Amino acid sequence: MALAVALDFLLGDPHSWPHPIIFIGRMIGRYEKLIRRQTWVSLRLGGFFLAGLSVAMVAATVSLILHVAGLVSPWLEFGISAYLIYTSLAAKCLRDEAIKVYDSLKSSGIDESRRLLSYLVGRDTQSLDEKGVARAVVETVAENTIDGVLAPMLYLLLGFLFGFPVQAVFIYKTVNTLDSMVGYIQEPYREIGFASAKLDDLLNYMPARMGSVVMLLSGLLLGYDFKNGARILIRDRKNHKSPNCAYPEAAAAGLLGIRLGGTNTYFGQTLVKPTIGDAERDIEPEDIMRTCNIMYASQAIASVLCIAALIFVK
């Protein structure tokens, strides 16, 4: 785990390197097309097949790769395991993409910022102003502090305890990828994405709650408003359509004294959502940097806790 965290911090996700999540995404896309073409089950039931088949295929493939590598050499199995775990973490990639939007807000203008933001979020970005763009990035970094960093580490820890760490983290990543591709309540994903969205809600239930507390501790270390962060987390933790997303967003909003959430547009359809946090000041591009700092500090705290847990159990 320590090696994977260090590799992610140093290397991120180089575009020229093969990345398992890209292959998983392509596989899901092909399965989705096949399910949409068939006529013998409803799209909602087909969505359960999509989720189940994707998870089973990824778990089987990872197990087969590690088994074959182990037959060749334990060091080859270790190296492949370390690489796969490293690719399951997304802290540097997320920070790099967030910084691109931050830099564009500071120098390139709103149009370029909207274009870069569209690679990060599912909402429509064409009509967002500077504050709307900054809010979207802060929400994405806060939410993905759970999805892309802390939840994979938690499932990695659980996997270590039960003897299949790589499979555990890749089952989680597959479900997370399913949710990001089809887990929307808007058409054309409402039916086929139902199972993926619910499964993602289930797997993120504990990480969102435990991770938000870790985010508060990171904010305390960084000198942000821990007391307000805890207050907003308790008060606004349910202010989202998702049962999990409001937790990290509330922690970030409270620590920084800003308001997140509210109405957004997805695929041309307006989605009314409650707000999170109090607008003690206007949100600004620098809040993107502050949220990235919270993410990295959270990862550091989680690394220490996970390694301590492994040492204690062993």
C-alpha positions as protocol buffer text, in pm:
chain_id: "A"
residue {
  index: 1
  type: MET
  ca { x: 0 y: 0 z: 0 }
}
residue {
  index: 2
  type: ALA
  ca { x: 280 y: 240 z: 90 }
}
residue {
  index: 3
  type: LEU
  ca { x: 452 y: 171 z: -243 }
}
residue {
  index: 4
  type: ALA
  ca { x: 127 y: 229 z: -435 }
}
residue {
  index: 5
  type: VAL
  ca { x: 60 y: 559 z: -256 }
}
residue {
  index: 6
  type: ALA
  ca { x: 417 y: 673 z: -325 }
}
residue {
  index: 7
  type: LEU
  ca { x: 394 y: 578 z: -695 }
}
residue {
  index: 8
  type: ASP
  ca { x: 65 y: 763 z: -729 }
}
residue {
  index: 9
  type: PHE
  ca { x: 211 y: 1072 z: -559 }
}
residue {
  index: 10
  type: LEU
  ca { x: 519 y: 1071 z: -783 }
}
residue {
  index: 11
  type: LEU
  ca { x: 381 y: 950 z: -1117 }
}
residue {
  index: 12
  type: GLY
  ca { x: 6 y: 999 z: -1129 }
}
residue {
  index: 13
  type: ASP
  ca { x: -143 y: 840 z: -1441 }
}
residue {
  index: 14
  type: PRO
  ca { x: 93 y: 889 z: -1739 }
}
residue {
  index: 15
  type: HIS
  ca { x: -119 y: 891 z: -2056 }
}
residue {
  index: 16
  type: SER
  ca { x: 118 y: 657 z: -2240 }
}
residue {
  index: 17
  type: TRP
  ca { x: 95 y: 382 z: -1975 }
}
residue {
  index: 18
  type: PRO
  ca { x: -174 y: 112 z: -1992 }
}
residue {
  index: 19
  type: HIS
  ca { x: -438 y: 181 z: -1731 }
}
residue {
  index: 20
  type: PRO
  ca { x: -675 y: -96 z: -1614 }
}
residue {
  index: 21
  type: ILE
  ca { x: -963 y: 146 z: -1557 }
}
residue {
  index: 22
  type: ILE
  ca { x: -957 y: 240 z: -1927 }
}
residue {
  index: 23
  type: PHE
  ca { x: -994 y: -127 z: -2021 }
}
residue {
  index: 24
  type: ILE
  ca { x: -1270 y: -170 z: -1764 }
}
residue {
  index: 25
  type: GLY
  ca { x: -1450 y: 132 z: -1906 }
}
residue {
  index: 26
  type: ARG
  ca { x: -1429 y: -7 z: -2260 }
}
residue {
  index: 27
  type: MET
  ca { x: -1558 y: -344 z: -2140 }
}
residue {
  index: 28
  type: ILE
  ca { x: -1853 y: -179 z: -1966 }
}
residue {
  index: 29
  type: GLY
  ca { x: -1928 y: 24 z: -2279 }
}
residue {
  index: 30
  type: ARG
  ca { x: -1943 y: -290 z: -2493 }
}
residue {
  index: 31
  type: TYR
  ca { x: -2163 y: -473 z: -2242 }
}
residue {
  index: 32
  type: GLU
  ca { x: -2395 y: -172 z: -2226 }
}
residue {
  index: 33
  type: LYS
  ca { x: -2438 y: -172 z: -2605 }
}
residue {
  index: 34
  type: LEU
  ca { x: -2513 y: -546 z: -2607 }
}
residue {
  index: 35
  type: ILE
  ca { x: -2774 y: -508 z: -2333 }
}
residue {
  index: 36
  type: ARG
  ca { x: -2940 y: -215 z: -2507 }
}
residue {
  index: 37
  type: ARG
  ca { x: -2970 y: -419 z: -2830 }
}
residue {
  index: 38
  type: GLN
  ca { x: -3143 y: -719 z: -2670 }
}
residue {
  index: 39
  type: THR
  ca { x: -3521 y: -734 z: -2626 }
}
residue {
  index: 40
  type: TRP
  ca { x: -3575 y: -1028 z: -2387 }
}
residue {
  index: 41
  type: VAL
  ca { x: -3530 y: -840 z: -2057 }
}
residue {
  index: 42
  type: SER
  ca { x: -3608 y: -486 z: -1947 }
}
residue {
  index: 43
  type: LEU
  ca { x: -3330 y: -228 z: -1934 }
}
residue {
  index: 44
  type: ARG
  ca { x: -3354 y: -218 z: -1554 }
}
residue {
  index: 45
  type: LEU
  ca { x: -3301 y: -593 z: -1529 }
}
residue {
  index: 46
  type: GLY
  ca { x: -3034 y: -568 z: -1796 }
}
residue {
  index: 47
  type: GLY
  ca { x: -2858 y: -316 z: -1573 }
}
residue {
  index: 48
  type: PHE
  ca { x: -2824 y: -584 z: -1306 }
}
residue {
  index: 49
  type: PHE
  ca { x: -2667 y: -813 z: -1565 }
}
residue {
  index: 50
  type: LEU
  ca { x: -2436 y: -529 z: -1669 }
}
residue {
  index: 51
  type: ALA
  ca { x: -2315 y: -472 z: -1313 }
}
residue {
  index: 52
  type: GLY
  ca { x: -2285 y: -840 z: -1223 }
}
residue {
  index: 53
  type: LEU
  ca { x: -2111 y: -942 z: -1543 }
}
residue {
  index: 54
  type: SER
  ca { x: -1865 y: -651 z: -1524 }
}
residue {
  index: 55
  type: VAL
  ca { x: -1770 y: -722 z: -1162 }
}
residue {
  index: 56
  type: ALA
  ca { x: -1736 y: -1096 z: -1222 }
}
residue {
  index: 57
  type: MET
  ca { x: -1524 y: -1049 z: -1534 }
}
residue {
  index: 58
  type: VAL
  ca { x: -1285 y: -805 z: -1364 }
}
residue {
  index: 59
  type: ALA
  ca { x: -1247 y: -1018 z: -1050 }
}
residue {
  index: 60
  type: ALA
  ca { x: -1181 y: -1331 z: -1258 }
}
residue {
  index: 61
  type: THR
  ca { x: -934 y: -1155 z: -1487 }
}
residue {
  index: 62
  type: VAL
  ca { x: -735 y: -1004 z: -1199 }
}
residue {
  index: 63
  type: SER
  ca { x: -725 y: -1341 z: -1020 }
}
residue {
  index: 64
  type: LEU
  ca { x: -607 y: -1518 z: -1336 }
}
residue {
  index: 65
  type: ILE
  ca { x: -334 y: -1261 z: -1406 }
}
residue {
  index: 66
  type: LEU
  ca { x: -200 y: -1282 z: -1051 }
}
residue {
  index: 67
  type: HIS
  ca { x: -218 y: -1663 z: -1049 }
}
residue {
  index: 68
  type: VAL
  ca { x: -20 y: -1693 z: -1373 }
}
residue {
  index: 69
  type: ALA
  ca { x: 231 y: -1432 z: -1254 }
}
residue {
  index: 70
  type: GLY
  ca { x: 275 y: -1624 z: -929 }
}
residue {
  index: 71
  type: LEU
  ca { x: 354 y: -1941 z: -1121 }
}
residue {
  index: 72
  type: VAL
  ca { x: 633 y: -1755 z: -1302 }
}
residue {
  index: 73
  type: SER
  ca { x: 779 y: -1572 z: -1003 }
}
residue {
  index: 74
  type: PRO
  ca { x: 658 y: -1437 z: -667 }
}
residue {
  index: 75
  type: TRP
  ca { x: 837 y: -1112 z: -755 }
}
residue {
  index: 76
  type: LEU
  ca { x: 642 y: -1084 z: -1079 }
}
residue {
  index: 77
  type: GLU
  ca { x: 319 y: -1133 z: -885 }
}
residue {
  index: 78
  type: PHE
  ca { x: 431 y: -869 z: -635 }
}
residue {
  index: 79
  type: GLY
  ca { x: 521 y: -624 z: -912 }
}
residue {
  index: 80
  type: ILE
  ca { x: 191 y: -668 z: -1094 }
}
residue {
  index: 81
  type: SER
  ca { x: -1 y: -642 z: -767 }
}
residue {
  index: 82
  type: ALA
  ca { x: 180 y: -319 z: -679 }
}
residue {
  index: 83
  type: TYR
  ca { x: 112 y: -174 z: -1027 }
}
residue {
  index: 84
  type: LEU
  ca { x: -257 y: -264 z: -1017 }
}
residue {
  index: 85
  type: ILE
  ca { x: -300 y: -118 z: -668 }
}
residue {
  index: 86
  type: TYR
  ca { x: -114 y: 197 z: -774 }
}
residue {
  index: 87
  type: THR
  ca { x: -351 y: 244 z: -1069 }
}
residue {
  index: 88
  type: SER
  ca { x: -650 y: 218 z: -835 }
}
residue {
  index: 89
  type: LEU
  ca { x: -548 y: 542 z: -662 }
}
residue {
  index: 90
  type: ALA
  ca { x: -627 y: 870 z: -835 }
}
residue {
  index: 91
  type: ALA
  ca { x: -501 y: 1149 z: -609 }
}
residue {
  index: 92
  type: LYS
  ca { x: -234 y: 1297 z: -839 }
}
residue {
  index: 93
  type: CYS
  ca { x: -445 y: 1254 z: -1152 }
}
residue {
  index: 94
  type: LEU
  ca { x: -735 y: 1428 z: -983 }
}
residue {
  index: 95
  type: ARG
  ca { x: -513 y: 1710 z: -857 }
}
residue {
  index: 96
  type: ASP
  ca { x: -353 y: 1756 z: -1200 }
}
residue {
  index: 97
  type: GLU
  ca { x: -691 y: 1783 z: -1373 }
}
residue {
  index: 98
  type: ALA
  ca { x: -822 y: 2020 z: -1105 }
}
residue {
  index: 99
  type: ILE
  ca { x: -512 y: 2239 z: -1136 }
}
residue {
  index: 100
  type: LYS
  ca { x: -565 y: 2265 z: -1512 }
}
residue {
  index: 101
  type: VAL
  ca { x: -905 y: 2421 z: -1447 }
}
residue {
  index: 102
  type: TYR
  ca { x: -758 y: 2643 z: -1174 }
}
residue {
  index: 103
  type: ASP
  ca { x: -485 y: 2766 z: -1407 }
}
residue {
  index: 104
  type: SER
  ca { x: -735 y: 2833 z: -1684 }
}
residue {
  index: 105
  type: LEU
  ca { x: -955 y: 3032 z: -1447 }
}
residue {
  index: 106
  type: LYS
  ca { x: -653 y: 3244 z: -1356 }
}
residue {
  index: 107
  type: SER
  ca { x: -521 y: 3299 z: -1707 }
}
residue {
  index: 108
  type: SER
  ca { x: -715 y: 3150 z: -2000 }
}
residue {
  index: 109
  type: GLY
  ca { x: -1070 y: 3266 z: -1946 }
}
residue {
  index: 110
  type: ILE
  ca { x: -1405 y: 3106 z: -1874 }
}
residue {
  index: 111
  type: ASP
  ca { x: -1452 y: 2922 z: -2206 }
}
residue {
  index: 112
  type: GLU
  ca { x: -1134 y: 2717 z: -2165 }
}
residue {
  index: 113
  type: SER
  ca { x: -1222 y: 2654 z: -1799 }
}
residue {
  index: 114
  type: ARG
  ca { x: -1564 y: 2518 z: -1899 }
}
residue {
  index: 115
  type: ARG
  ca { x: -1403 y: 2291 z: -2159 }
}
residue {
  index: 116
  type: LEU
  ca { x: -1151 y: 2148 z: -1913 }
}
residue {
  index: 117
  type: LEU
  ca { x: -1418 y: 2111 z: -1648 }
}
residue {
  index: 118
  type: SER
  ca { x: -1631 y: 1903 z: -1888 }
}
residue {
  index: 119
  type: TYR
  ca { x: -1364 y: 1629 z: -1866 }
}
residue {
  index: 120
  type: LEU
  ca { x: -1406 y: 1616 z: -1488 }
}
residue {
  index: 121
  type: VAL
  ca { x: -1780 y: 1633 z: -1425 }
}
residue {
  index: 122
  type: GLY
  ca { x: -2102 y: 1490 z: -1563 }
}
residue {
  index: 123
  type: ARG
  ca { x: -2301 y: 1814 z: -1538 }
}
residue {
  index: 124
  type: ASP
  ca { x: -2342 y: 2056 z: -1828 }
}
residue {
  index: 125
  type: THR
  ca { x: -2072 y: 2323 z: -1809 }
}
residue {
  index: 126
  type: GLN
  ca { x: -2156 y: 2558 z: -2098 }
}
residue {
  index: 127
  type: SER
  ca { x: -2341 y: 2817 z: -1889 }
}
residue {
  index: 128
  type: LEU
  ca { x: -2131 y: 2812 z: -1571 }
}
residue {
  index: 129
  type: ASP
  ca { x: -1966 y: 3133 z: -1454 }
}
residue {
  index: 130
  type: GLU
  ca { x: -1631 y: 3147 z: -1272 }
}
residue {
  index: 131
  type: LYS
  ca { x: -1785 y: 3068 z: -933 }
}
residue {
  index: 132
  type: GLY
  ca { x: -1986 y: 2784 z: -1084 }
}
residue {
  index: 133
  type: VAL
  ca { x: -1674 y: 2632 z: -1238 }
}
residue {
  index: 134
  type: ALA
  ca { x: -1479 y: 2661 z: -911 }
}
residue {
  index: 135
  type: ARG
  ca { x: -1771 y: 2511 z: -718 }
}
residue {
  index: 136
  type: ALA
  ca { x: -1791 y: 2217 z: -958 }
}
residue {
  index: 137
  type: VAL
  ca { x: -1419 y: 2142 z: -919 }
}
residue {
  index: 138
  type: VAL
  ca { x: -1429 y: 2170 z: -539 }
}
residue {
  index: 139
  type: GLU
  ca { x: -1730 y: 1934 z: -528 }
}
residue {
  index: 140
  type: THR
  ca { x: -1558 y: 1688 z: -761 }
}
residue {
  index: 141
  type: VAL
  ca { x: -1231 y: 1686 z: -567 }
}
residue {
  index: 142
  type: ALA
  ca { x: -1415 y: 1651 z: -234 }
}
residue {
  index: 143
  type: GLU
  ca { x: -1634 y: 1367 z: -363 }
}
residue {
  index: 144
  type: ASN
  ca { x: -1344 y: 1190 z: -530 }
}
residue {
  index: 145
  type: THR
  ca { x: -1134 y: 1217 z: -215 }
}
residue {
  index: 146
  type: ILE
  ca { x: -1365 y: 934 z: -114 }
}
residue {
  index: 147
  type: ASP
  ca { x: -1420 y: 757 z: -449 }
}
residue {
  index: 148
  type: GLY
  ca { x: -1069 y: 791 z: -589 }
}
residue {
  index: 149
  type: VAL
  ca { x: -850 y: 782 z: -279 }
}
residue {
  index: 150
  type: LEU
  ca { x: -992 y: 682 z: 59 }
}
residue {
  index: 151
  type: ALA
  ca { x: -1246 y: 417 z: -46 }
}
residue {
  index: 152
  type: PRO
  ca { x: -990 y: 222 z: -255 }
}
residue {
  index: 153
  type: MET
  ca { x: -754 y: 232 z: 44 }
}
residue {
  index: 154
  type: LEU
  ca { x: -1028 y: 101 z: 274 }
}
residue {
  index: 155
  type: TYR
  ca { x: -1116 y: -185 z: 37 }
}
residue {
  index: 156
  type: LEU
  ca { x: -748 y: -256 z: -6 }
}
residue {
  index: 157
  type: LEU
  ca { x: -716 y: -284 z: 372 }
}
residue {
  index: 158
  type: LEU
  ca { x: -1018 y: -515 z: 391 }
}
residue {
  index: 159
  type: GLY
  ca { x: -879 y: -719 z: 103 }
}
residue {
  index: 160
  type: PHE
  ca { x: -546 y: -758 z: 283 }
}
residue {
  index: 161
  type: LEU
  ca { x: -728 y: -884 z: 591 }
}
residue {
  index: 162
  type: PHE
  ca { x: -918 y: -1147 z: 388 }
}
residue {
  index: 163
  type: GLY
  ca { x: -632 y: -1241 z: 153 }
}
residue {
  index: 164
  type: PHE
  ca { x: -741 y: -1082 z: -178 }
}
residue {
  index: 165
  type: PRO
  ca { x: -641 y: -713 z: -172 }
}
residue {
  index: 166
  type: VAL
  ca { x: -611 y: -654 z: -547 }
}
residue {
  index: 167
  type: GLN
  ca { x: -940 y: -825 z: -627 }
}
residue {
  index: 168
  type: ALA
  ca { x: -1119 y: -629 z: -352 }
}
residue {
  index: 169
  type: VAL
  ca { x: -1000 y: -290 z: -470 }
}
residue {
  index: 170
  type: PHE
  ca { x: -1077 y: -372 z: -834 }
}
residue {
  index: 171
  type: ILE
  ca { x: -1429 y: -488 z: -753 }
}
residue {
  index: 172
  type: TYR
  ca { x: -1478 y: -149 z: -591 }
}
residue {
  index: 173
  type: LYS
  ca { x: -1320 y: 36 z: -887 }
}
residue {
  index: 174
  type: THR
  ca { x: -1539 y: -155 z: -1134 }
}
residue {
  index: 175
  type: VAL
  ca { x: -1855 y: -57 z: -947 }
}
residue {
  index: 176
  type: ASN
  ca { x: -1731 y: 301 z: -924 }
}
residue {
  index: 177
  type: THR
  ca { x: -1662 y: 306 z: -1298 }
}
residue {
  index: 178
  type: LEU
  ca { x: -2006 y: 159 z: -1369 }
}
residue {
  index: 179
  type: ASP
  ca { x: -2163 y: 438 z: -1164 }
}
residue {
  index: 180
  type: SER
  ca { x: -1965 y: 710 z: -1341 }
}
residue {
  index: 181
  type: MET
  ca { x: -2066 y: 572 z: -1683 }
}
residue {
  index: 182
  type: VAL
  ca { x: -2431 y: 476 z: -1640 }
}
residue {
  index: 183
  type: GLY
  ca { x: -2536 y: 559 z: -1282 }
}
residue {
  index: 184
  type: TYR
  ca { x: -2755 y: 861 z: -1363 }
}
residue {
  index: 185
  type: ILE
  ca { x: -3121 y: 923 z: -1290 }
}
residue {
  index: 186
  type: GLN
  ca { x: -3156 y: 1111 z: -1621 }
}
residue {
  index: 187
  type: GLU
  ca { x: -3233 y: 944 z: -1953 }
}
residue {
  index: 188
  type: PRO
  ca { x: -3098 y: 745 z: -2127 }
}
residue {
  index: 189
  type: TYR
  ca { x: -2942 y: 593 z: -1812 }
}
residue {
  index: 190
  type: ARG
  ca { x: -3233 y: 593 z: -1566 }
}
residue {
  index: 191
  type: GLU
  ca { x: -3318 y: 224 z: -1612 }
}
residue {
  index: 192
  type: ILE
  ca { x: -2992 y: 60 z: -1718 }
}
residue {
  index: 193
  type: GLY
  ca { x: -2792 y: 252 z: -1456 }
}
residue {
  index: 194
  type: PHE
  ca { x: -3022 y: 178 z: -1159 }
}
residue {
  index: 195
  type: ALA
  ca { x: -2833 y: -130 z: -1037 }
}
residue {
  index: 196
  type: SER
  ca { x: -2491 y: 28 z: -1079 }
}
residue {
  index: 197
  type: ALA
  ca { x: -2594 y: 342 z: -890 }
}
residue {
  index: 198
  type: LYS
  ca { x: -2741 y: 142 z: -600 }
}
residue {
  index: 199
  type: LEU
  ca { x: -2438 y: -87 z: -581 }
}
residue {
  index: 200
  type: ASP
  ca { x: -2207 y: 214 z: -577 }
}
residue {
  index: 201
  type: ASP
  ca { x: -2417 y: 369 z: -298 }
}
residue {
  index: 202
  type: LEU
  ca { x: -2378 y: 47 z: -100 }
}
residue {
  index: 203
  type: LEU
  ca { x: -2001 y: 16 z: -142 }
}
residue {
  index: 204
  type: ASN
  ca { x: -1945 y: 384 z: -63 }
}
residue {
  index: 205
  type: TYR
  ca { x: -2167 y: 388 z: 247 }
}
residue {
  index: 206
  type: MET
  ca { x: -1891 y: 331 z: 502 }
}
residue {
  index: 207
  type: PRO
  ca { x: -1606 y: 502 z: 311 }
}
residue {
  index: 208
  type: ALA
  ca { x: -1808 y: 825 z: 279 }
}
residue {
  index: 209
  type: ARG
  ca { x: -1876 y: 843 z: 651 }
}
residue {
  index: 210
  type: MET
  ca { x: -1534 y: 733 z: 773 }
}
residue {
  index: 211
  type: GLY
  ca { x: -1355 y: 933 z: 503 }
}
residue {
  index: 212
  type: SER
  ca { x: -1538 y: 1254 z: 590 }
}
residue {
  index: 213
  type: VAL
  ca { x: -1408 y: 1230 z: 947 }
}
residue {
  index: 214
  type: VAL
  ca { x: -1058 y: 1181 z: 806 }
}
residue {
  index: 215
  type: MET
  ca { x: -1113 y: 1492 z: 591 }
}
residue {
  index: 216
  type: LEU
  ca { x: -1206 y: 1689 z: 904 }
}
residue {
  index: 217
  type: LEU
  ca { x: -884 y: 1573 z: 1072 }
}
residue {
  index: 218
  type: SER
  ca { x: -684 y: 1676 z: 766 }
}
residue {
  index: 219
  type: GLY
  ca { x: -850 y: 2017 z: 776 }
}
residue {
  index: 220
  type: LEU
  ca { x: -751 y: 2049 z: 1141 }
}
residue {
  index: 221
  type: LEU
  ca { x: -387 y: 1974 z: 1051 }
}
residue {
  index: 222
  type: LEU
  ca { x: -399 y: 2229 z: 768 }
}
residue {
  index: 223
  type: GLY
  ca { x: -540 y: 2503 z: 989 }
}
residue {
  index: 224
  type: TYR
  ca { x: -890 y: 2519 z: 840 }
}
residue {
  index: 225
  type: ASP
  ca { x: -1207 y: 2564 z: 1048 }
}
residue {
  index: 226
  type: PHE
  ca { x: -1245 y: 2217 z: 1204 }
}
residue {
  index: 227
  type: LYS
  ca { x: -1530 y: 2322 z: 1435 }
}
residue {
  index: 228
  type: ASN
  ca { x: -1736 y: 2461 z: 1147 }
}
residue {
  index: 229
  type: GLY
  ca { x: -1647 y: 2159 z: 933 }
}
residue {
  index: 230
  type: ALA
  ca { x: -1786 y: 1923 z: 1197 }
}
residue {
  index: 231
  type: ARG
  ca { x: -2097 y: 2138 z: 1237 }
}
residue {
  index: 232
  type: ILE
  ca { x: -2172 y: 2147 z: 866 }
}
residue {
  index: 233
  type: LEU
  ca { x: -2094 y: 1774 z: 826 }
}
residue {
  index: 234
  type: ILE
  ca { x: -2352 y: 1687 z: 1094 }
}
residue {
  index: 235
  type: ARG
  ca { x: -2610 y: 1937 z: 968 }
}
residue {
  index: 236
  type: ASP
  ca { x: -2584 y: 1892 z: 588 }
}
residue {
  index: 237
  type: ARG
  ca { x: -2468 y: 1530 z: 551 }
}
residue {
  index: 238
  type: LYS
  ca { x: -2798 y: 1432 z: 388 }
}
residue {
  index: 239
  type: ASN
  ca { x: -2834 y: 1732 z: 152 }
}
residue {
  index: 240
  type: HIS
  ca { x: -2780 y: 1537 z: -170 }
}
residue {
  index: 241
  type: LYS
  ca { x: -2969 y: 1299 z: -398 }
}
residue {
  index: 242
  type: SER
  ca { x: -2696 y: 1044 z: -324 }
}
residue {
  index: 243
  type: PRO
  ca { x: -2686 y: 899 z: 30 }
}
residue {
  index: 244
  type: ASN
  ca { x: -2305 y: 942 z: 34 }
}
residue {
  index: 245
  type: CYS
  ca { x: -2196 y: 1245 z: -168 }
}
residue {
  index: 246
  type: ALA
  ca { x: -2303 y: 1511 z: 81 }
}
residue {
  index: 247
  type: TYR
  ca { x: -2065 y: 1377 z: 348 }
}
residue {
  index: 248
  type: PRO
  ca { x: -1732 y: 1478 z: 185 }
}
residue {
  index: 249
  type: GLU
  ca { x: -1883 y: 1791 z: 30 }
}
residue {
  index: 250
  type: ALA
  ca { x: -2018 y: 1900 z: 369 }
}
residue {
  index: 251
  type: ALA
  ca { x: -1679 y: 1841 z: 532 }
}
residue {
  index: 252
  type: ALA
  ca { x: -1503 y: 2050 z: 265 }
}
residue {
  index: 253
  type: ALA
  ca { x: -1768 y: 2324 z: 266 }
}
residue {
  index: 254
  type: GLY
  ca { x: -1752 y: 2358 z: 643 }
}
residue {
  index: 255
  type: LEU
  ca { x: -1373 y: 2355 z: 661 }
}
residue {
  index: 256
  type: LEU
  ca { x: -1349 y: 2627 z: 394 }
}
residue {
  index: 257
  type: GLY
  ca { x: -1658 y: 2832 z: 493 }
}
residue {
  index: 258
  type: ILE
  ca { x: -1820 y: 2811 z: 149 }
}
residue {
  index: 259
  type: ARG
  ca { x: -2148 y: 2689 z: 4 }
}
residue {
  index: 260
  type: LEU
  ca { x: -2157 y: 2390 z: -232 }
}
residue {
  index: 261
  type: GLY
  ca { x: -2435 y: 2189 z: -394 }
}
residue {
  index: 262
  type: GLY
  ca { x: -2754 y: 2337 z: -538 }
}
residue {
  index: 263
  type: THR
  ca { x: -2919 y: 2301 z: -877 }
}
residue {
  index: 264
  type: ASN
  ca { x: -2722 y: 2167 z: -1177 }
}
residue {
  index: 265
  type: THR
  ca { x: -2803 y: 2065 z: -1533 }
}
residue {
  index: 266
  type: TYR
  ca { x: -2725 y: 1714 z: -1661 }
}
residue {
  index: 267
  type: PHE
  ca { x: -2775 y: 1614 z: -2024 }
}
residue {
  index: 268
  type: GLY
  ca { x: -2998 y: 1919 z: -2072 }
}
residue {
  index: 269
  type: GLN
  ca { x: -3220 y: 1827 z: -1775 }
}
residue {
  index: 270
  type: THR
  ca { x: -3230 y: 2042 z: -1462 }
}
residue {
  index: 271
  type: LEU
  ca { x: -3171 y: 1862 z: -1132 }
}
residue {
  index: 272
  type: VAL
  ca { x: -3275 y: 2056 z: -823 }
}
residue {
  index: 273
  type: LYS
  ca { x: -3059 y: 1973 z: -521 }
}
residue {
  index: 274
  type: PRO
  ca { x: -3024 y: 2131 z: -175 }
}
residue {
  index: 275
  type: THR
  ca { x: -2723 y: 2340 z: -89 }
}
residue {
  index: 276
  type: ILE
  ca { x: -2441 y: 2230 z: 144 }
}
residue {
  index: 277
  type: GLY
  ca { x: -2264 y: 2466 z: 383 }
}
residue {
  index: 278
  type: ASP
  ca { x: -2300 y: 2838 z: 453 }
}
residue {
  index: 279
  type: ALA
  ca { x: -2176 y: 3109 z: 218 }
}
residue {
  index: 280
  type: GLU
  ca { x: -1954 y: 3284 z: 472 }
}
residue {
  index: 281
  type: ARG
  ca { x: -1766 y: 3419 z: 171 }
}
residue {
  index: 282
  type: ASP
  ca { x: -1775 y: 3381 z: -208 }
}
residue {
  index: 283
  type: ILE
  ca { x: -1615 y: 3069 z: -351 }
}
residue {
  index: 284
  type: GLU
  ca { x: -1293 y: 3145 z: -540 }
}
residue {
  index: 285
  type: PRO
  ca { x: -1042 y: 2954 z: -759 }
}
residue {
  index: 286
  type: GLU
  ca { x: -804 y: 2920 z: -462 }
}
residue {
  index: 287
  type: ASP
  ca { x: -1061 y: 2691 z: -299 }
}
residue {
  index: 288
  type: ILE
  ca { x: -966 y: 2434 z: -563 }
}
residue {
  index: 289
  type: MET
  ca { x: -610 y: 2433 z: -427 }
}
residue {
  index: 290
  type: ARG
  ca { x: -733 y: 2416 z: -68 }
}
residue {
  index: 291
  type: THR
  ca { x: -955 y: 2116 z: -145 }
}
residue {
  index: 292
  type: CYS
  ca { x: -663 y: 1939 z: -313 }
}
residue {
  index: 293
  type: ASN
  ca { x: -459 y: 1998 z: 2 }
}
residue {
  index: 294
  type: ILE
  ca { x: -738 y: 1843 z: 209 }
}
residue {
  index: 295
  type: MET
  ca { x: -737 y: 1543 z: -25 }
}
residue {
  index: 296
  type: TYR
  ca { x: -362 y: 1484 z: 8 }
}
residue {
  index: 297
  type: ALA
  ca { x: -362 y: 1532 z: 385 }
}
residue {
  index: 298
  type: SER
  ca { x: -654 y: 1287 z: 408 }
}
residue {
  index: 299
  type: GLN
  ca { x: -460 y: 1033 z: 206 }
}
residue {
  index: 300
  type: ALA
  ca { x: -160 y: 1071 z: 436 }
}
residue {
  index: 301
  type: ILE
  ca { x: -373 y: 1020 z: 748 }
}
residue {
  index: 302
  type: ALA
  ca { x: -550 y: 721 z: 591 }
}
residue {
  index: 303
  type: SER
  ca { x: -217 y: 565 z: 493 }
}
residue {
  index: 304
  type: VAL
  ca { x: -91 y: 584 z: 850 }
}
residue {
  index: 305
  type: LEU
  ca { x: -416 y: 440 z: 986 }
}
residue {
  index: 306
  type: CYS
  ca { x: -426 y: 155 z: 732 }
}
residue {
  index: 307
  type: ILE
  ca { x: -63 y: 55 z: 785 }
}
residue {
  index: 308
  type: ALA
  ca { x: -109 y: 72 z: 1163 }
}
residue {
  index: 309
  type: ALA
  ca { x: -417 y: -151 z: 1133 }
}
residue {
  index: 310
  type: LEU
  ca { x: -227 y: -405 z: 924 }
}
residue {
  index: 311
  type: ILE
  ca { x: 63 y: -412 z: 1170 }
}
residue {
  index: 312
  type: PHE
  ca { x: -178 y: -454 z: 1462 }
}
residue {
  index: 313
  type: VAL
  ca { x: -371 y: -737 z: 1294 }
}
residue {
  index: 314
  type: LYS
  ca { x: -58 y: -921 z: 1177 }
}
